[in-house]
């Protein structure tokens, strides 16, 4: 039995972007988003079977050729969910930047390039997607996906080539936080460069990043040394052990900090961190331009970057982020943003069930695990579908018996 009408929670979410689409486009977007939540992945034929509406060819035309702005739809929806949490002045919001890689076998797919897949530890043909997501009160909100285009492809299509770091800087420049909220930008060592840090400083944001061992740091009244040579002595003679909270219990870390000028970046605080019994090769150097924070606070802030790795796992595992089979660049980018929109639908549904706890300032929201959120959405969708069917039955007793039978295995 296919779903005919949207459940109330999904109507409320997609209402944030209603002014950006025509009525037929809204119906197609509703159909595709609901199909993602029901397990269609990136397969349009499954989306057409799971939800009543247009044929898969109409869905493909909507993604590849129709005139609508997927970036604006996702941004406005994420902003709407963020505002529903009622951010207070002085609270901290994290903008997290990272890239993810999708291996693709299609030879005619646009912008496919030979890339290094970190997960498989081998070279593959595929795409690199630079991603920006918002972390607020422990809740992850996908904000934008940008497909990186290889230089050769840009030349053939007469497009301006942009490095991944330039894309990251543009994402920072385009981000508009709620008024009065403090923004901290988190990224890994690949994005630690002048364009990205300058974009943060221009917007008034602070940033946190891992720094590579070959980075040169000039200390006050001291020689310039690379971080790999400087770290062991600093940790050994000036470090101290601290307990840091983890998802499961607590762990001891040995941390030490120095302040200096990082070449091409400016004045930073660098915090060296390692577990007491780990080898020196596992030592991590975390750099930030927020020099007034303590070493412990710097480590705690940067560790929130792990949330985007969890987000990628959720998007790829269930919501079909890497399962596209589009033959146009526009279709691929819209597919990526639809995965983010489906993830926002899960989050929005859970926030509504949490209620007032989602609006408490400076407090992480106790959301259920991802699979529990997904099961709750599917259960509500099933109840909605069953209710629509049994309401056609005139006799009350028969109607109740049929409802009980259809919902018996829930």
HELIX and SHEET records of a PDB file:
HELIX    1   1 UNK A    8  UNK A   14  1                                   7    
HELIX    2   2 UNK A   15  UNK A   20  5                                   6    
HELIX    3   3 UNK A   23  UNK A   37  1                                  15    
HELIX    4   4 UNK A   44  UNK A   50  1                                   7    
HELIX    5   5 UNK A   56  UNK A   64  1                                   9    
HELIX    6   6 UNK A   70  UNK A   84  1                                  15    
HELIX    7   7 UNK A  151  UNK A  157  1                                   7    
HELIX    8   8 UNK A  164  UNK A  174  1                                  11    
HELIX    9   9 UNK A  189  UNK A  191  5                                   3    
HELIX   10  10 UNK A  194  UNK A  203  1                                  10    
HELIX   11  11 UNK A  227  UNK A  238  1                                  12    
HELIX   12  12 UNK A  280  UNK A  282  5                                   3    
HELIX   13  13 UNK A  295  UNK A  302  1                                   8    
HELIX   14  14 UNK A  303  UNK A  305  5                                   3    
HELIX   15  15 UNK A  306  UNK A  317  1                                  12    
HELIX   16  16 UNK A  329  UNK A  354  1                                  26    
HELIX   17  17 UNK A  355  UNK A  359  5                                   5    
HELIX   18  18 UNK A  370  UNK A  390  1                                  21    
HELIX   19  19 UNK A  396  UNK A  406  1                                  11    
SHEET    1   A10 UNK A 113  UNK A 117  0                                        
SHEET    2   A10 UNK A 122  UNK A 136 -1                                        
SHEET    3   A10 UNK A  92  UNK A 103 -1                                        
SHEET    4   A10 UNK A 182  UNK A 187  1                                        
SHEET    5   A10 UNK A 206  UNK A 210  1                                        
SHEET    6   A10 UNK A 284  UNK A 288 -1                                        
SHEET    7   A10 UNK A 266  UNK A 274 -1                                        
SHEET    8   A10 UNK A 250  UNK A 262 -1                                        
SHEET    9   A10 UNK A 216  UNK A 219 -1                                        
SHEET   10   A10 UNK A 224  UNK A 226 -1                                        
SHEET    1   B 9 UNK A 113  UNK A 117  0                                        
SHEET    2   B 9 UNK A 122  UNK A 136 -1                                        
SHEET    3   B 9 UNK A  92  UNK A 103 -1                                        
SHEET    4   B 9 UNK A 182  UNK A 187  1                                        
SHEET    5   B 9 UNK A 206  UNK A 210  1                                        
SHEET    6   B 9 UNK A 284  UNK A 288 -1                                        
SHEET    7   B 9 UNK A 266  UNK A 274 -1                                        
SHEET    8   B 9 UNK A 250  UNK A 262 -1                                        
SHEET    9   B 9 UNK A 240  UNK A 245 -1                                        
SHEET    1   C 3 UNK A 113  UNK A 117  0                                        
SHEET    2   C 3 UNK A 122  UNK A 136 -1                                        
SHEET    3   C 3 UNK A 139  UNK A 147 -1                                        
END                                                                             
